[in-house]
Amino acid sequence: MRLKKLAYLLLVFTFSFITLLANAQVLRSKNFYCGGYNNDCYDLNPPPASALRMTEKAMNASSLKLVRPKEWKVRAIVGYEVGDFEFDQQGNVINVNGEPATGYLVEVLQQNNQPLWKGRDRVYYWYQPEKGDVVDNYSDNQSLLIGENGVFIVSDKRVCPASKIAEEHTEFNIGRSEHYLDGNCSKAIVASVNRIAKEYGKKVKKVDNQVFLTYPTREKNFSPKYWKIQYFNEPITPIYDVDGECWLYCEK
């Protein structure tokens, strides 16, 4: 009897061990890590080839340059987890979240005049200089360069708010030696109004020309970041959320 019980326990243990190994292999093959108090899982996969990449070494260089755009084509970018930004055609930031703002957009270049972010797109930051700062001599790299709000990507004729990706990969695999932004601005797609409303318990209110954009990867794996954009070659018109709440230019 004891031998049968022992054999049964050994069988259960062996099966459990094999299952554990199989699960571990699945997690390893998909490059996930699960653990912590809530057994949260993290996607450790490296970023796709389309990602924009900035190295910690380049970011901490002592000879970075800030260059203003020659022309800025966007009047406003408004969105969820994006904020409300208004600009003039020189790239000055004139209003943020309904309040008058100061500062202007800049691209960060390395000493050889190459963009700090490697990739096919250009990255612009909302820069608010302090007294004594000059546009081509900048040293406070950390606070400006690793943020996400007030950062915009210019891809061909399209402009998008920047979106960080592969943060767990950066944290766990490479010790924060690199940072990544979604490089699919040129492929931004129309976000599903119904899906947005369902995620946030809102009722859809149809408004003329109500189109929201999102990154294609964000639509597939739902993320709250979606936005509207208005260019200077378009008329000034009110910008609404999915439920009809006016975000900007409400008096127009």
Disulfide bonds with the S-S distance in Angstrom:
Cys34-Cys41 1.88
Cys160-Cys185 2.15
Cys246-Cys250 2.12
